[in-house]
Amino acid sequence: MEIERKWAMQKEPPLPPRCRLRVEQSYLSLSPEVRVRRYEDLGSRELRYDLTIKSEGTIAREEIIKDLTEEEYRVLAAMAGGEPIVKEYSNYDYQGRVLEFSVVDPGRQSGFTYAEVEFPTLEEAQAFQAPDWFGEETTHKPGARMKEYWRQTRLEGR
């Protein structure tokens, strides 16, 4: 189970980053959400790949993640078609939790930034008080999911 909240954070957190990654993300299905990702650690240059399947939902969703080989990733990304979404994200320690800040499609007019925090329980997620610098919460905002961004920027007009 994935339990997370999201915010439309406008600028990088005022904290030292733990790591920085570049991610390429493509969708094979939007319902259920099935995506493939290529991760590059910008420090070590290590690469990894995964397949993620997520149920519908907002704050809590079922999630299955499986590691892929580079070849499996390439085949599945080609099946998705189109240009992958590029995310540059950094992880931070915030009150003992991981705060992920993402720059989506940097340099593109459609690009944007956001942050998310994952929680071990729904109760902890609901009790979490975000500081003002997190920005507007988008956890329950219709259309604020990455799969909707994929639909709008990669599928519509094909």
Beta strands, then each sheet from edge to edge (+ up, - down):
strand 1: 2-7
strand 2: 19-30
strand 3: 33-41
strand 4: 47-54
strand 5: 60-61
strand 6: 63-68
strand 7: 85-94
strand 8: 97-104
strand 9: 112-118
sheet 1: 5+ 1- 9+ 8- 7+ 2- 3+ 4- 6+
end
